[in-house]
Amino acid sequence: MRRIETYGFWHELLSLKDDLSLRELAEKFSVTPGAISAAFKRTGTARMPAPPGPRHLRPRGPLDVEVDEYASQRNLLARSPRELMRPGSKDHLLTSWREELGRVPDAEVAERAGVSVRTVAAYRARYAISAFSGPRRGRREEEDQHAWRVVIRHDGIDRDGVVLAATLSAAAARIDSPGRVLSITWLGELF
């Protein structure tokens, strides 16, 4: 299927993207809202969502003051985050970490700001900040260590031992003793 950004109406659709909802754009150009949303993501196009409330009560027209209010918010990147904070949101917790967004994983920013990873991702999306693309934080072995009881039978004698490993399969791989492994039992985490 041909991508809608290659159609002739694409420039007209872009000019209306902040004035109409995705559903209204889809109806006007005979495409699906999902196709428009996907095209916006592919092209990196940010849009100001339509104002809240029923569509038939939304202000329409260039002389209406409320339309101008939304028009002034269209360029989110040009305005400071403090100006655009949503009431009741956690935006205020993330504004001090804004410089870190996209430079470190969302999980680290979320941990520092005291919010969920999903909140960080939504904030990034709202302000068109790309995601972190570098190496992820590695797992630390000492945090994941568990004690495993191992029973081995060699020459008809059962021997007990303890192996430290993160997972059952890692514990089995660490057993370096002759004989047949009879059981591996999780004992608990290391403190």
C-alpha positions as CSV (number, residue, x, y, z in Angstrom):
1,M,0.0,0.0,0.0
2,R,1.3,3.5,-0.9
3,R,2.2,5.7,2.1
4,I,-0.2,8.7,2.4
5,E,2.7,11.1,2.6
6,T,3.3,10.5,-1.1
7,Y,-0.2,11.5,-2.1
8,G,-0.9,15.0,-3.5
9,F,-3.2,16.0,-0.6
10,W,-0.4,15.5,2.0
11,H,0.5,19.2,2.1
12,E,-3.1,20.2,2.6
13,L,-3.4,17.6,5.3
14,L,-0.4,19.0,7.1
15,S,-1.8,22.5,7.0
16,L,-5.0,21.2,8.7
17,K,-3.3,18.8,11.2
18,D,-3.6,21.2,14.2
19,D,-7.2,22.4,13.4
20,L,-8.9,19.0,12.9
21,S,-8.9,15.8,14.9
22,L,-7.4,12.7,13.4
23,R,-10.9,11.4,12.7
24,E,-11.9,14.6,10.9
25,L,-8.7,14.5,8.8
26,A,-9.4,10.9,8.0
27,E,-13.0,11.6,6.8
28,K,-11.9,14.7,4.8
29,F,-9.1,12.8,2.9
30,S,-10.8,9.3,2.8
31,V,-8.0,7.5,4.7
32,T,-7.9,6.0,8.2
33,P,-6.9,7.8,11.4
34,G,-4.2,5.1,11.9
35,A,-2.7,5.8,8.5
36,I,-2.4,9.5,9.3
37,S,-0.9,8.8,12.7
38,A,1.6,6.3,11.2
39,A,2.5,8.9,8.5
40,F,3.1,11.5,11.2
41,K,5.4,9.2,13.1
42,R,7.3,8.2,10.0
43,T,7.9,11.8,9.0
44,G,8.5,13.1,12.5
45,T,5.5,15.4,12.3
46,A,4.3,16.8,15.7
47,R,0.7,18.0,16.0
48,M,-1.3,19.9,18.6
49,P,-4.3,17.7,19.5
50,A,-7.7,19.1,18.9
51,P,-9.1,21.0,21.9
52,P,-11.1,19.0,24.4
53,G,-14.9,18.7,24.3
54,P,-17.5,17.7,21.8
55,R,-16.6,18.5,18.2
56,H,-19.8,20.4,17.4
57,L,-19.1,22.8,20.3
58,R,-15.5,23.5,19.3
59,P,-14.8,27.0,18.2
60,R,-14.4,27.3,14.5
61,G,-13.2,30.4,12.7
62,P,-10.3,32.9,12.5
63,L,-12.0,35.5,14.7
64,D,-12.7,33.3,17.6
65,V,-10.4,34.0,20.6
66,E,-10.2,30.3,21.7
67,V,-8.9,29.2,18.3
68,D,-6.1,31.7,18.5
69,E,-5.3,30.4,22.0
70,Y,-4.7,26.9,20.6
71,A,-2.9,28.3,17.6
72,S,-0.4,30.0,19.9
73,Q,0.4,26.6,21.5
74,R,1.0,24.8,18.2
75,N,4.8,25.2,18.3
76,L,5.5,23.2,21.5
77,L,9.2,23.2,21.0
78,A,9.4,27.1,20.9
79,R,7.7,27.5,24.3
80,S,9.2,26.7,27.6
81,P,8.0,23.6,29.4
82,R,6.8,25.6,32.4
83,E,4.4,27.5,30.1
84,L,2.8,24.3,28.9
85,M,2.5,22.3,32.1
86,R,-0.8,20.6,32.3
87,P,-2.7,20.9,35.6
88,G,-2.6,17.8,37.7
89,S,0.2,16.2,35.6
90,K,3.6,15.1,36.7
91,D,5.3,17.5,34.2
92,H,6.8,19.5,37.0
93,L,8.7,16.5,38.2
94,L,10.3,16.0,34.7
95,T,11.1,19.6,33.7
96,S,14.3,19.6,35.8
97,W,15.4,16.4,34.0
98,R,14.5,17.6,30.5
99,E,18.2,17.9,29.4
100,E,18.6,14.2,30.2
101,L,15.7,13.0,28.0
102,G,16.9,11.2,25.0
103,R,20.5,11.1,26.3
104,V,19.9,8.4,28.9
105,P,17.3,5.6,29.1
106,D,13.8,6.5,30.2
107,A,14.1,4.1,33.1
108,E,17.0,6.2,34.6
109,V,15.1,9.5,34.2
110,A,12.0,7.9,35.7
111,E,14.0,6.6,38.7
112,R,15.6,10.0,39.3
113,A,12.3,12.0,38.9
114,G,10.2,9.6,40.9
115,V,7.8,8.8,38.1
116,S,7.0,5.8,35.9
117,V,8.8,5.0,32.7
118,R,5.5,5.4,30.8
119,T,5.2,9.0,32.2
120,V,8.7,9.8,30.9
121,A,7.9,8.3,27.5
122,A,4.6,10.3,27.2
123,Y,6.4,13.5,28.2
124,R,9.1,12.9,25.5
125,A,6.4,12.2,22.9
126,R,4.5,15.4,23.8
127,Y,7.6,17.5,23.3
128,A,8.9,15.6,20.3
129,I,12.1,14.4,22.1
130,S,13.6,11.3,20.5
131,A,14.2,8.2,22.6
132,F,17.6,7.2,23.9
133,S,19.4,5.1,21.3
134,G,22.7,4.3,23.1
135,P,23.6,1.2,25.1
136,R,21.3,0.2,27.8
137,R,22.3,0.0,31.5
138,G,23.7,-3.5,32.1
139,R,22.5,-5.8,34.8
140,R,24.8,-6.0,37.8
141,E,25.6,-9.5,38.7
142,E,25.8,-8.8,42.5
143,E,22.2,-7.6,42.5
144,D,20.9,-10.7,40.8
145,Q,22.8,-13.4,42.7
146,H,20.9,-16.2,44.3
147,A,21.9,-19.2,46.3
148,W,21.1,-22.6,44.8
149,R,21.5,-25.9,46.7
150,V,22.9,-28.6,44.4
151,V,22.9,-32.4,45.0
152,I,25.3,-34.5,42.9
153,R,25.7,-38.3,42.9
154,H,29.2,-39.5,42.2
155,D,30.3,-43.1,42.6
156,G,27.1,-43.9,44.6
157,I,27.7,-41.0,47.1
158,D,25.4,-38.0,47.2
159,R,27.1,-34.7,47.8
160,D,25.5,-31.3,48.7
161,G,26.9,-28.0,47.7
162,V,25.8,-24.3,47.1
163,V,26.2,-22.4,43.8
164,L,25.8,-18.6,43.4
165,A,24.0,-17.6,40.2
166,A,21.3,-15.3,38.8
167,T,19.1,-18.0,37.3
168,L,18.5,-21.8,37.5
169,S,20.1,-22.3,34.1
170,A,23.2,-20.2,35.1
171,A,23.4,-22.3,38.3
172,A,23.4,-25.6,36.3
173,A,26.1,-24.2,34.0
174,R,28.3,-23.3,36.9
175,I,28.4,-26.9,38.3
176,D,31.9,-28.2,37.6
177,S,31.9,-31.4,39.5
178,P,32.0,-35.0,38.2
179,G,28.8,-37.0,38.7
180,R,25.1,-36.7,37.9
181,V,23.1,-33.7,39.1
182,L,20.2,-35.0,41.1
183,S,18.6,-31.6,42.1
184,I,19.0,-27.9,42.1
185,T,16.9,-26.0,44.6
186,W,16.6,-22.3,45.1
187,L,17.6,-21.2,48.6
188,G,17.2,-17.5,48.4
189,E,18.7,-14.1,47.5
190,L,22.0,-12.9,48.8
191,F,22.1,-10.0,51.2
